[in-house]
């Protein structure tokens, strides 16, 4: 139930009625008409741009169109008043009964309030970290953003597949294998001294070395190639198991894992490039180095196999094979996305780190080319996270050897705090994660502030029966809007208006791929509730449990339950627990 969408529909019906009477011409772009909250709440409940949008194609002055629309709208029982503002905006005030009707509708739908349907299939790839070590806090941001985006899109009607692309081919995997072999020698009693530069130094590889020593005690006597392959066969599954476990601690899980090595092994990389070649998009040539920039790793001053990426909007063509015949990173990445298309996911979203911004255009060009324009790739970039404690940056970790791990942060502050705080900034903006703020039990800590609102409401509802208000009483009071007529105070109505904006916010956040909007909405909703709570301390008529105002108390209890329902629904979207009692 989206009250804004309902009023938008009513405005379109009014405009169509004006067209039917000849007051407005046919062929107007009614689909562009929108409704939103006014910037200043004193101007009304909603505002529409209808007159501004339709005036020019109608050949009329915007205020004249607005006058026609106002005269039509005020005939509706749902519209208390409609006024022309400025050059032609129309400000609306809705009838109180319309707002009050929202409360029983929320309670009837429960956390499904705001759900939408029929938006289609979509593939979201996120995290996809190299399986060479534990997840770090930067991965946490991408993991939370990707998972929250998947939840948001499911809430708004998409059929979402969460995908993890395992980068288990390439030089970094060879480094992992050599690091594991060194730890194997250590497990067999050898003093390995300091970890050589270029290998992974973290303690997390000690169990891998022990596993190798136990399962392959004679491995050290084998040829180097055999040692590397065996070490990979043991280390990679153990690393992926650890990654899955770390992500699970954050409440993140994937539906599908695609191995890069499998794309090489089954010929998918070759087939993808053959498909591009058949379209005349592959050629042999020498790329000019980027002007004024450090040349990228795949640039060579020699002839290479190139993809005509510039034909599809990229800055230049891109290398697929190096001069020695080995693939660049770009080639298997094309195969990966072609694989998604063939599995029935032409609509794709990738979540990448900020260090991959320069890779976006070429990947989007490849997707367009290989799918003949039938598939699309959106890329959402997650910027850096800076950990702070006592005003100072936190950088080092013994577990990883160089960085703070995701698991360490979750163990210190909890899953909910990590998830919520990662969504307190837009994904492409840098984020400071301050341990002191996250642990503070005050309104300065946004996750505490929102969870505390839900817990406070649960506390009132638990105490209601002792005050003479049974569960059945509250349920009966919330069955119809007329039972809620006592909700007249501006603070109560402000809370209801905020609840009404929830479905609209979800739709807008999903369309813009911005799950942080859900966290921001919850902070605003919590603030509205806490304001009402504090007013109740000062004014007897706004207290939630009053024996001498039974109808008013039951109405306020229904409003509180609706508020808790929306908070719980929003927290579910971002993967945070709606606490019933703060500890």
N, C-alpha and C positions, 0 to 999 in steps of 0.2 A: 504494500500500500504506500504510494508515493503521493502525498498531498500536493506537492508542487506539480507533478505530472497531471494530476486531476484538474487543477486550476488551469494549467496550460491547455489541456484538452477542452475545457469549458470556454476558454478565450477563443480557441480555433472555431468551436461551434458557433460562438457569437459572431465571429467574422464571416463564417459561411452563411449565417442568417442574413447579415448585411448584404452579402453578395447576392443572395436569392431575391432580396427586395430591390436590388439595383443600386443600393447606396454605395457599394464598392464594386469595382470591376472584377471579372473572373481572371484567372491566371496569376493571382498573386502568390508570392513564395511563403505560404502559411507555415511551411515546415521550418522556417527560420525564426519563427516567433518563439520567444523564451520567457521564462518566469524565474525570478531569483529573489532572495531577500534584499531589501533596500540597504544601502550602506549605512544609513541612519535609521535606527529602529523606530524613531519617532515619526517617520514618514509613512509607516504602515507595516503590514505583515509581508506583503509581496509586491514586486514591481515587474511590469512587462515592457518590453521594448517594441511591442507590436506596431505602434504608430510610426516609430522611427524607421522600422524595417520596410513598412508597406507604403509609406507616403509617396516616395518617388515613383515606383511602378504603378501606383494608383493615380498619379498626376494630381495629388492633393497636398495641402499643407499638413505637416505632422500633427499639429494641434487639432486640425479639423478631423483627421482620422481618429485621434484620441477621443474627441467629443462624441463621435458616432459610437465608438467602442464603450465608452463610459455609460452612455444612455442604455446600451444593451445589457451591460453587466449588472447594473444596479437592480435589474428586474429579478435577479437570481437570489434565492434565499441564502445561498452560501456566501454572497458578497454583502457585507455590511455597508461599505462605502467604496467608491472609486473616484480618484481625483487626478486631474492632469497636473503634471509637474514639469517645470523647465520647458524645453523645446517640444515636448510631446510624450514624455514617459507617463505611464499610468500607475499610480500607487493604489494598492488594494488593501482594504481591511476585511478580514474574513469574519463571519459570524462566530460567536463564542461556541455555539453548538458544534460547529465543524471541528474546532480545536479539541473540544472535550471528547468528541467521538473517536479521536485518535487513541485515547487511553485504552478503552476496551478492545480496539483492534490490535494494539500491540500485545495485550495480554492474551488474546486469542491465538495470535501467530507465534508468540514466544520468541526464541532467538532466531526463528525463521523470518522475523520482521526485516524487511529490506531485501529479501531474496528475489532474484530475477531468474528467468529461464530462457533457453533457446539461443544462446549467443555463439554456439559452434565450438569446434575442436581447436585446441591450441597447445603447442609444445613449449615448455619453459626449461631452458638449460641453465643451471646455476651451480655455483661452487666450482666443479670440474678442476679442482686443484691437482697439481702433480702428486702422484702417490709416492712421494719420496720422504715424507715426514709428517708430523702432527699438524693439525689445523692451527693457524695463528689467528690473531684477533681481526686481521684484515679479511680473512676468509669468513669470519663470523658475520661481518656486515653483509657480505654478498649472500651468505646462507640465509640470514634473517630476511633480507630484502626479497630474495627469490621466493622463499617459502611464504612470506606474507603476501606477495603479489599473486602467487598461485592460489592462496586461500581467498583473496579478494576477488579474483576472476571467477573462481568457483561460486562464490557468493552471488556474483552478478550473472550467473548463467552459463559460464564456459565449461566445456569438458576439457580438463587440464591434465596433461602428462608432465610429470616432473622428471627431468632427465639429468644425468651426470655423465659427462664425457671423460673417460679415463685416459689421461695422457701417459700411456704405458709403453710408448715407443720413443726413441731418440736418446740423445746423449745423457740427459738427466737420469734416465733409468740405468744406464751403464755406471754412472757415478754412484747411484744407490747400490748396485750390485757390488761394486768394489768396496764401498763402505761397509756393507754387510759381511764381505769376506774378511775384512780386517777385524771386525768384531768376532767373527768365527775363530780366528787365530787367538784372539784374546780369551774367548771362552774355553779354548783348548790349553790355556796356561801360558801362552806367550805374552811377554811384556811388550806391548805395542807402542808404548810411549805416547807422545802427543799425536793427535790425529793430523795427518798431513794436510796441507792446504789443498783445497779442491775437492776434498771428501766431506761428507756430512758428519759433523762432530757430535751431534746430540746423543744423550744417553738412551733415547728411544730405540736405537738400533741394537742395544745390548741383547734384548730378547730375541731379535732376529738372528744375531750371531750364535746365540745358544741353540736356537732351533736348527740352524745349519749344522752346527757341530754334532748335535744328537742324531739328525736324520742322514747326514752325509759325512761320517767321520773320516773318510778317505778322500774327500774332495780336494784337499790341498795338493794331492799328487796328480790330479787330472790336468789336462791341457787348459790353457787360459780361457778359450772359448767355452769349454764345457763348464768351467767354474762360473763364468759370468752367467750363462744360461740357467744353471742350477740355482745360483743365488737369486736371480730374478724370479724364478718359479716359486721360491720360498718367500722372498721379501715382499713382492708385490701384493699377494693375497693378504699378508699380515698387515701391510700398510693400509690397504683398502678396508680391512676389518676395523682397524683403529680409526680411520676416517669416518666410517659409518657409525662407530661407537661415539666418537666426539660429536658428530652431528645429532645423534639421538639424544645426547645430553642437552642439546640446544632445542630439542623438539622438532628436528628437521629430518625428513626421510624422503628418498627418491623412489619413483616408480620403475625407472628403467636406467640401466647402466650400459653404455656403449664403449667398447674398448677400441682405442686407436689402433693397437696392434692387430686387432681382428680385421680392420679395414684393409690393412696391408695383406694379411694372410689370405683373405677370401677374394682378393682381387678388386675390391671396391674402389680403391684409389685409382687403379688403372682404368676401370670402367668409367669412372667419373670424368677422367681426363679424355678418354676416347669420345665420350658424349660431347664434351666441349670442342674437341678437334673436329668432330663431324659437322659442327655448326660454323667451322672456319674461325674459331676463336683462339686457336693455339698456333704459335709460330716460333721460329728461332730468331733470336736477336740479342742485342747488347743494350742494356738500359743505361741511361745517363744517371750519374749519382745525383741525389737530391741536392739542390742548390742551397748553400748556407746551412746544411744539416750534416750531422754525422751519418754516414751511409748505414742503412739497416743491415741486419745479419744476412739477409738473402740477396744482397746486392754484390755483384762481381763485375769487374771490368772485362768480362769475357762473354762469349755467346752462351745463352741459356735458353731453356724452354720457357716461353712467356705466355701469359693469358692476357687477352685484350680487355683488361679491366677498365681502361679509359673509355671504352665504348658504352659503358654503363654508369658513367658518372664518377669514376675514381680519378684521382689526380694523375695517375700514370699506369702503364701496364705493369703486371706483377710476375715475378719468377715462380715457376712451379717445380723446376728441376735445376739443380746446380750443375756447374760444368763437369763435375765428376760423375754425374748421373744419379746422384741421390736426391730424394725429394726434399723440398723446402717444407716448412710447417704448414704453408698455405694449402698444399695439395691434399693431405689427409683431412684438413678442415673442410674443404669442399666436399670430399666424400662423406664426411660426417653429416653435413646438412642435406646432401642429396639423399642419404639414407633416411633422414627424417621425412623428406617429401615422399619417398617411396612407401614409407610406413603410414602415410595418410595424414601428414601434418604440414600442410602448405603454409600455415600461419605459425611463425616461430618467434620466440623472444629469447635472447641470450643475455645473461647478466655477467658483465666483465669487470675487471679491475681497471683503475684509472690509467694504468701503464699500457693498456691495449687500445686507447682511443684512436691511435693512428691506423689501427687494423680494421676499423669499422667499415669504411667505404669499400675496401676490396672484398670483404666478406659479403656485404650486401650486393655488390656487383656480381659476384660469383653465383649467389642464390638466384638472382634475377635471370642470369644467363642460362644456368643449367636447368631451370624450371620453365624456360620460355615465358617468363613473367608471371607464371601461375602461382608462385610462392613469394612470400615476403618475410623479411627478417628485421625485427626491431632489436636494437642493442641498448640496454640500460647499463650505465656505468656507475659503479660504486667507488666513491673517492676514499681517501686515506682515513684511517682511524688513529688518533693519538691517545694513548693511555696516560692518564694523569693521576698522581697521588701527592697530596700535600703541596700542590702547585708545581710539582716537578714531573717531567716525562718519565714513564716507566718503559724500559727497553729490553732488559736481559732476562733470560730464563735458562736454568740448568737443564730442564727437560729437552729443550729444543737446541740449545747451544747458542742461539742468537736472538730469539724473539719470545714474547709472551704467547703461550698457547691458548687456544680457544677454551680448552678444558680447564686451565688454571683460572681463567676469568669466570667461567660458569661455576666452578667450585667455590669461588670466593663470594660472589654476589647473587648467584642463582640464575636459572634460565630466564625467568620472567623479566628480571631487571635488565639482562643483556638484550633480550629481544626488544623490549620497549625502548630502551635508550638508543638502540641502533636505528630506530625510526623517529627520532626527535629532530632529525635533519633530513632535507631532501637528499636522495641517494647520491647525487653528483656533487654535493657540497662536503668539504672536510668536516670531520666530527671529532670532538674531544670527548672521550669517555672518562669521566672523573669518578674514581672509586669513592671519594669522600661524599660526593653528591648522591651517588647510587645507594649508599648505605644510610643516608640521612633520612630519618622518619619525619619529614616535614613537607610542606607544599612545594619546596624547592626541588624535591625529588618527584618527577612526573609520574613514574610508575606507582610509587607509594600513594600519591595524591588520588589517582584514579582507583586503585584497588581499595583505598580507604573509603572512598565514596560508596563502593559496592558493599563493603563490610559494614559500614554505618547503616545502610538501608536494611541489610540482613539482620542487624541487631534490633532495629525498631520492629521488624516483622516478627522476630522471635519473642519480643516482649509484649506484642499486641494481645495474645490470648490472656495474659495475666491482667491486662487492663480492661478486659471484657470484650475484646474484638476478635472473634474466632475467624478461622480460615474461611469458613463458609460465609461469614458476614462480609469479609473483604471481597470474596469472589462474587457474591450477589451484588455488591455495590458497584462492581466494575463491569456488569453485564450491559449496561446502557448508559449513554451520555447524560441522560436526564438525572441520573443518580449522582452526577458529579458537578451539579450546578453551583455548589459552594466554592469551587475552585475559581476564584475571581481575582485574587490578589495578583498584581503585576509580576511578582516573583514566581508564583505558581504557573502563570501563563507563559512566562519566559522559558520556564523549564519545558513546558509542553511544546512550544515552538521549536526549541532545540531538538526535541525528540522527533518532531516532524521532518527535520532537515536530514535525518539519518539516511533514508533511502536515496535521497538526491545526492548526498555526499558520497555514498558508496558508488553510485553510477558514475559520478564525475571522477572519482579517484581511480576507478577501473579503466575508464576511457583514457586518462592521462598516464596510466601505469604508475601511480604514486601512492603506495600504501601508507606513506607517512601521514597522509591526510586523515587516515582513520585514527592514528595516535593523537593528532592535533584536535580532532573532533572530540575524542574522549576526554582530553584535558579541558576543553571548553565546557562539555557537559558536566564533568565533575565540579568545575567551578560554579556552574549554575546551581547544582545541588547543594554544595557546601554553603553557598550564599543563602539559600532557603533555610538550611539547617541553622545557620547563625541568626537569621531573623527570628526563627522560632524560639531562640533563647531570650530574645528581647520582647517578643509579642505573643501573648497568650493565644490569640486567635489563629496563629500559624503553627502552633505545636501539634505534633502528629497524633498524640494520644490524649484526648480530652473526654472525660466521662460525660460532661455536660454539653458536648457538641458531637453527638454520635454520628450524624450524617456528614459533618465536616471532616471528622477524623477518618471515617471509612473512605471518603473521597480522596483524602491526602494519602492514605495507605495504598489505595489503588494507583495513584500517581507515582508513589515511591516504587511500587512493584514494577510498573512500566519502565521507570528509569533504570532500575537494576537490570531489567531484561535487556534493554538496549546497551547498557554498559557491558553486560556479559556477552552479547552478540558481537559488539565491536572488539572486545578482547579476544574472542574466539578467532576473529578474522586475522588478528596479528599474532595469534598463538600464545596469548598470555592468560594465566589463570585468574578468574574472577573470585577473589578471596571472600569467604563468608565471615572470617574473623581474623583480624590482624594479630600477628604474633610479635 
